[in-house]
């Protein structure tokens, strides 16, 4: 799976040009390349489309590990049923 920074580098695409292509700022693309900020699934889909799926949506979903809800939340949810 290709990361966005690798894709841009391999294809000689500047962050600013790619940002314009997907409709965000260069700063957003910079943060996405460094994985310092999460991105929306909508933006992940636009990035995937703009890269011909070379950088798939899963690139962004795999960096986050689901966290289980605390027991107090589970109790509240169970009681609501």
N, C-alpha and C positions, 0 to 999 in steps of 0.2 A: 504494500500500500504506500503510495507516494504522499509525502507531506507537502504542504503548500510551499514552504520555502525551497524545497528541493525542486519542485515543479517549475517555479518561477526562475530559479537559477539555471536549470537545464534548458529552458526555452528562451533564455535571455529576455525575460519580461520584467520590466521595472514594477515595483510595488504600486507606484502612482498610476501607471497605465492599467494594471490589473484592477486596482480600486475603482477607477473610472468605469471599467467594463462591468463590474458587479454592483456599482452604485453605492459605494461607501468611501470613507476617507482613506488616505494612505496610512494614517495612524492605526486604523482598524485592521488593515491588512498586516501591518507591522506586528501588532499584538497577536494576531492570529498565527503569523509565521513563528513567533517566539513562544506560542502557547501560554501567554501571560494573562489572557482573558478568554472566557468562554464566548462562543458565538451562538447566535440563534440558529435554530434548525432551518429557518427561511434563508439565512445567509449561507449556511452550509450547503443547501440545495443549489443556490446560485453559484457558489464556488464550484461545486461538482459539475454543474452544467457548463460553466465557462471553461473548465479544464477537460471537457469531454469525458468526464467521470474518472479521470486519472487521479483526482483527489476526491474520493467518494465521501458521502455524508458520514459514513462510519468512522472516518478519520477523526471527527469531532466527538462522536458519541463514545468511542472507546477510551478517551482520555479521562472520562469521569466514571468512578466506581459508585454504583448505587449504595446508598446507606440505608440500613434498616431503621424503621421508625422506633423510637424509644418505647419501652413497654407501656408507659402511661398513655401513649397515643394509641397503641394497639388495643388497650382496654377500653378506651373511649370509643374507638371505631366498632369494636365488638358489641358494646352496649347499645349502640345506635341501630343495630340491625333488628 
